[in-house]
């Protein structure tokens, strides 16, 4: 708390200092200063405001104040035509001495506009917010288009690709991949078109852009184009490697690492489609035996066609695990239903089962898998309803998380605990078998009743028979305790909290509506049907929504608030009637 107050005080002091500087520039110094110096100071103050996240002040009082000296109309009206854009902001050409400051101000203006959208509508629920982001991307592209022929402006091209990538990744998460694909493609081509940016130093970033384009294609259900673009990226990387082998200015080990990481990014995106496509082709010729995890545990690695492809394409367990995660990842799949069903094709179901089996084998061997990757694997198992894998992987990951002190891992531990509590509520009766893992890291089969002590501890609260309310109350009180007592930096992600609240609401809604419809006989109904527990859960849902600031993420939350308000009003009416009868 004291640290937070200190930080706020420092920020206020910085803001006051910057504001005083601004007022002095405008009022006292502008008439006395050379125009170039005034403009430089104005933009510099804007940069300082951006550093302390005062985007609106930086936009209106610095960048746009500077730009409006050159344009009398609305700045956005100039962004639609390249010739009008150049004549307005670069009347003396892009080689002019003032061009660099102009490019910087234009790019910074776009960053501020995007950040302001995020501050008021992070989830882009308003169509206007989405359109503003797309306008920012168009403006960034236009600025880069004008600057691209000038090698000395390569820094602007590089920064522009970073801004485009940041905005596009945000929009991709929001399900807008189809609308941002062209901008990611543009950023990738810009990196290839600027000679200074073709060096090995920028290869890691270029590969990141390639992977983002490929991912965009996959999101748009155009996997074949995603694979083709990734293969194109591999060719570009190999071309640079051949040039680097001729004349290398970096240490050999350093360049090898850069090329290895870039190649891995492309190979993972190729595997994402190839692992499924290769099975479809092979099964059109011959039908392989169905994957059986019971038999697979007794075989040596690689045990399945999927594992053999992993070994052929990737060196090391960490790279193989990364490929497994990417092959299973699908932005259209939520943690909880509804989400698209697994394809009916048996060979695709076999591949998915083999991917999870391979991932569990790698995870059980503790072969250099990162904590983040392991947590993601558990969540994917939950999403695909692979309960044997989910509980076996959860055991490994939970052991790791409990041994960590970092808040990041505490947050992950909380999220996985909530998933484990939701599982028997959302998918009752769907965990007949689990895989348990012995201490030496070898897989062995177990049953729900005979699983490890750790797994039984995780799940014992969910196995109480004949009491549907029991699991709901455990989940509700657990999430409420996390939100109420934990530090903000270990609170579960909003997506998880939304899923928990929606899970509780869907299971309690019918009972709560009965209470709501009882009107002035509310207290009598609650007492007769022992319905206090449902009201208690409703209160918890409302508290979680308020404490975690997720009210604007789902329209159903308004229904929850209205429900508790109606029940409280019924209770008040019921109490009044009781007093009148007395």
N, C-alpha and C positions, 0 to 999 in steps of 0.2 A: 504493500500500500504506500509506504514512504517513498519507495523507488518510483512508483507511478506518479506521485505528486511532484517529485523532483523533476522527472522528465517533462511533465506538463509545464512546470515553472520555467524550465530551460526553453521549451518551445515558445512559450508566451514571450519570453525575453528576446528570443531570436526574431519573432514576428514583429515585435515593437521596434527593434533595431532596423529591420528591413523596411517597415512602413515609414519610419522617420527618414531613411535614405531615399525612399521613393518620393516623399513629399518635398524633400530638399531638391531632388533632381528636377521635379516638375516646376516648383514655384521659384526657387532661388537661382538654380544654376542653368536651366535651359537657355535663357537669353544670353548668358555669358559664355557658355561652352561651345566649342566647335561642334558642328552637327555630328560628325563621325564619332566623337568621344561621348556625346550625349546618348547616341544610339547604342553604343557598346555597353555603357553603364546600365542602360535601361534593360537590355537583354540579359546582362550579367545578373542583375537583381532578380529577374524572372527565373534564372537558373537556380538561384539561392532559394527562392520560394518553392520551387519544385522539389528541392532536396528535403525541405521540411513538410512536403505534401500539401502545400497551400496552392492547389492547382487553379482554383477559380481566380484568385488574386493575381497569380502569375499570368494567366490567360488574358484577363480583361485589362489589367493595368500595365502589363509589360509587353508581351508578345503582340497582342492585337493593337495596342497603342502605337507600337513601332510600325507594324504592317499597314495600318490605316493611313499612315503618312503618304503611302504610295497608291492606295486604292480608295476611291470615294464611295464605291458601292459595297454591298455585302460581300465579305471575303469569300463566302461559300459559292457565290455566283461566278467567281472567277475560276473555280477549281474544275469546271466541266470541260474546258477547252484548252489544249496545250498552247496554242498560239496566243490566246488572250492571257493565259497565265504568264507566259514568257514576256510579253509586252508590258504587263502590269508590274511585275516584280523584278524583271531583268531587262529594262529598256536599253541598257548598254552592253547586254550580253552576259553570259555566265562567267566570262573571264574578268569581269569588272572587279575592282578591289573590294567592293561592298557585297559581292555575291555570296561570299562565305557566311557572313552574318545573316543575310537574308535566308539562305538555305537552313541555317540553324534555327532561326525564329519560326520558319514555316513548319519544320519538323517538330519543334518543341510545342507549338500550338496544337498540333494533332495529338500529341501525347497527353496534354492537359485535357483536351476535350474527352478523350477516351477515359481517363482517370475520373473525370467528373461523372461520366455515365456509370462507372463501376460504383462510385460512392452512393449513388441514389437508386440504382437498379442493377445490382450485381448479377442477378439471374436473368436479366433481359426479358422480364415479363411484359414490358411495354414494347409494342412494335416500334415506337419511335426510337427507343434506346438501341434496338437492333439496327435500325436504319442509320442512326448516327455512327455506330461502329463501322458499318459498311462504307459510309461517306468518308470516315477517317482513313480507312484502308485505301480508298480510291485516291484521296489526297496525298497519302504517303507515296503511292505508286507514281503519281504524276510528278511529284518533287524528285523522286529517284530517276524517273525517265529523263528529265531535263539535265540532271547532274551526271548521269551515267557516262557520257562521252569524255568527261574530264577526269583524268587519272588522279589529280590532286584532291578530288572530292571523294575518293574511295572510302574515307571515314564515314561520310554521310550515307553512302550505299550500305556499308556494313551496319551502321546504327539503324538504318531503315529496315533492313531485313530482320533485325532483332525486334523492332516495334511491330512489324507485320506478323512475325511468328507469335509474339506474345498475345496479340489480339485474336489471331486465328485460332490458337489453341484454346483460348477462352470460349470462342464461338463454337468450336468443335465439341467441347464438353456440353454446350447447350443444344447440341443436335443440329448445328448449322454448317456441317462440313461441305455440303454442296455449294453453299454461297461463298466459302472462303478458299476453295480449291484454286481458283485462278490467281489469287494473291500469293499463295504459297508457291505456286509454280513460277510466278514473277520473281519472287525473292530468290528462288533457286537459280533461275537464269541470270539474274543480276550478279550473283556470286561467281558465275562462270564467265560473265562478260567483262568483269573488271580485272584487268591483268594483275594488279597488286593483291587482289583477294584470291587469286588462284594458287597462292603459295601453300606449303604444307602447314604453315602456322594457322590457317583458317579452315583446314580440311575437316576438323572435328565439327565445326559449326555448319559447314556445307553438308556434311553427312546427316546432321540433325535435321536440316531443312529437307533433304531428300526423304528421310524417314517420315517426316510430317506429311509430305505430299503423298507418299505411298499409303500412309494411314488414312488420309482423307479419301483416297480411292476405295479403300476397304469399307470405310464408314458409308460410302455411297453405293455399297453393294456392287462395286466394280473391281473385285479382287484381282482379276487378270491384268487390269491396267496398273494396279498397285504393284504386282510382281514385276511387270515389264519396266516400270519406272525404277524399281529397286535394282533390277539387273542393269539398267542404264547407269545408275549411280555407281555400281561396281565397275563398269567399264571406265567411267570418268576417274575413279579412284586408281585404277590400274594404270591409266595413262599418266597420271601424276607420279605414280610410283616409278615408272620407267624413266621419267625425266629426272626424278630425284636420285635414282641410282647412278645417273651419269654425273651429276654435280650436286652433292649434298653439303649444305652449310650447317646442318644440325648434327648432333651426336647420333650415331647409328641407332643406338638403343632407344633414343627419344623418338626418332622418326618411325621406327618399327612399331612402337606402341601406338602412335597416332594412326598409322595405316591399319593396324590390327583392330583398333576400336571402330574406325570408320567402316571397315569391311564387315565387322560383326553387326553393326546397325543395319546394313543392307541385307546381309544373310538372314537375319531374323525376319525381316519383312518378306523375303523370298520364301522362307520356310512356312510362314503364316498361311500361304495358299498351297504351297507344294505338298505339304503333309496330307492335305485332304485330296488335292487333285491327283496325286500319284496313286492313291488308294482307289479312286474312282476308275482310273485307267486300268489298273491291275485287275480289278474286280470285273471289268467288262470282258476280260479274257479268261479269268479263272476265279473261282470263289475260295478265298482263304478261310481257314477255320476261324470261328468266332473267338475273340479274345476272352480268355478265362483267367481272372485274377487269382483264383485259387491255385491254378497250375503254374502261373507265372512266377509265384514267389519261390518256387523250387528250382527255377532256371537261372543261369548266369547271364549277366548283362553283356550285350544287348539281347533282350528276350523277345521283342516284337518288331514288326516292320517299322513302327514309329521310332523305336529306340535305335534301330539300325540306321535310319535316316539321320537321326540326331548325331550319332557317332560319325557318320560320313561328312556332315556339314559343319560340325562344331568341335573344337578342341576344349576339353575341360567341362566339369560339371556346372560351373557358374554360367558359362555361355549356353549350355544346353538347357538349363533351368530358365534362363531369360527367353529362349526360343519357345519353350513350353508355355510360359505366361502369355507371350504375344499371340501364339496360336489359339489360345483359349479366350483371349480378351475380345469382347464384342461390345461396342458402346451401346448397342440396342438392348443389352441384357442388364436388367436391374438386379439388385440383391434379392428383392422379393418379387413375386408375381404381381402384375402380369408382365411377362416378357416373352419374346418369340420362343416357340418350342424348339427342342433339338430336332434337326431334320430327320425325316422318317427313314432315310437311306441307312441301312444297317451298317455299311462300311464307314459312314461318317460317325455313327454312334460308337463303332469299334475304335476309331481314331481318338475320339474324345476320351474314352475309357483308358486307352493306352497312354495318352498324354498325362492323365491324372496318375496313372500307375507309375509312369516314369518319373514324374515330379515328386511323388511320395518316396520313391526309391532314393532319389538324389537327396531329398530333404532328410530322410532317415539316416543317411550316411554323413550328414553335416559336412558336405564337401564344398565349403566356401560360399554357401548361399547367403546373401545379405538378409538382414532382418526385414527390410521393406518388402523384398521379393517373397519371403516366406509368408508374411502377413497377407499379401495380395493373393497368394496361392490358396490360402485358407478361405478367403472371401470368394474366390472363383469356385471352389468346391461347394460352397454354400449356394451360390447362384445356380450352379448346374445340378443341385440336389444330389451330389455325390457324397452321401452321408458317411460311408465307410472311410473315404478319403478325408472328409471334413474333420471327423473326430480324431483320426489318427494323426493328421497334420496339426490339429489344434493342440494335441498333447505335446508335440515337439516345440511348437512355437510358444506355447504358454510357459513351458519350462525356461525358455530363453528370455521371454519378456519379464518374468518375475525376478530374474537375476539382474535386471537393468535398473538404473536410477534415473536415466534421462526421461524428462516429461513426454517426449515423443513416443517412447515405448510404453509408458503408462497409459497414454491415450489409446494406443493400439490394443493393449491388453483389455481395456474397458470395452472397446468396440467389439472384440471377439467374444467377450463374455456376454454382451447383449445379443449377439447372433446366436450363441449357444442357447440362450434362454428363449429366443423367439422360435427356434427350430421346432420344438414339439407343439407349439401353438399354431404355427402356420402350416406345418406338415405333420399332423398327428399320425403316429403309427408307421412312419417311413424310415425307421432305422433298425431294421432287423439284424443287420450285420455291421461290424466294424473291423478294420485292420488294426491290430495292436502291434507294437514294435518292441522287440527285445532290446536289452541293454547293449548288445554288440552291434546294433544297427541293421540286423537282418529282419526282413519282414516275416511275419507269421500271422496266421488267421486266428481270429477270436470271435466270440459272439457278444451280444449286448450284455448278457449276464456274466460273461467270463472275461470281459475286457480288463484293462489295467486299472489299478486303484485310482490313478490320476484321472482317467477318463470317467470312471464311475463318479468321482467327486464332482467333475464338471457337470454331469448330467443327472445326478440323483434327485435334484429338486424337480426335475421334469417328469419323473416317473411315478408320481403319486396318483394312484388310480381313483376314478370316480369323483373327482373334484375339478371340474374345468376352470373354476375360479382360481384355484391354487397357483397355476402357472402364470395366469394373468397378473395376479397380485405380486408375485415374485418379480416379474419383469417390470411392473410399474414402480414398485418401491426401489428396485435397483437403479433404474434410470433416474429416478428422482433424487436418490442419494448422490449419484455422480454429479448431477447438475447443481445440487445444493451445496455440497461440501468440497468438491474438487476445485483446484485452481483452474482459471479460465484456459490455460494452455494445455490442459489435459482433458478438456471436454471432448466428447465424441464429435465427429464431423456432423454437420447439419443434415447431410443425406441419411446418416444412420438414425439420427433423432427423428427425422420425418418418418422413416420406416417404422420405428418403434411406436410412435404415436398413432400412425395409421393402422398398425397391427392391433393395438389396443382398442381403437375406436371401432374397427370392423367387427371385433369379437364382442364388444360391449354394447354396440349401437341398439340392438333390438331390445335389450333389457332397459336401457336408458330411455328409449322412446316410450316404453310402457309406463315408466315412472312419470315422464313428461306429460303423457296423455291422461294421467289420473287426476289432474287438475287440483281442486281444493281438497281432494281426498288423498293427497300425496303422502302425508305422514302415515296414514292408515295403511296405504298400499306398501310403503317401505317396510313398515313393521310386520305386516302380514306375510310378505314374501321374503323377508330377511334380505332386503335389497340395499342395505347400507353400504355393502362392499362395492356395488356398482357405482354409487355416488362418489365413494372414496377414490376409485380409479379415475372417474371423470374429473374430479378435482385435481388429481395428480397430472392428468393429461394437460389440463389448462395451465397448471403451474410450469410444466416443462416447456410448453409453447411460449409462455411469457419470459421465463428465465433464459431460454436459449435463442430468443429472437428469430424464431422460424415461422412466425405468424403469416408472413407474406409469401411463403414458399408453396403453400397449398390452399386452394379455396375451401377444402373440407374443414380446415381449422376454424373457419367462421361458424360452421355448423356446430362444432364442439362448444364454442363460446356461447352461441345462442342456446344450446341445450342446457348448459349449466345455469344460464341466466333464467331460463324458463322454469327449471326445477326449483331454484331459489325463490322465484316468485310464487310458485305453487306452495312451497313450504311456508312462506309468509302468509298466504291466504288460508292455508290449513290451520296455522297457529291462531290467526284472527278468529276463524270460525269456532275453534275450540274454546277460546276465551269468551265468545258471545254466548255459547251454550252454558258455560259456567255461570 
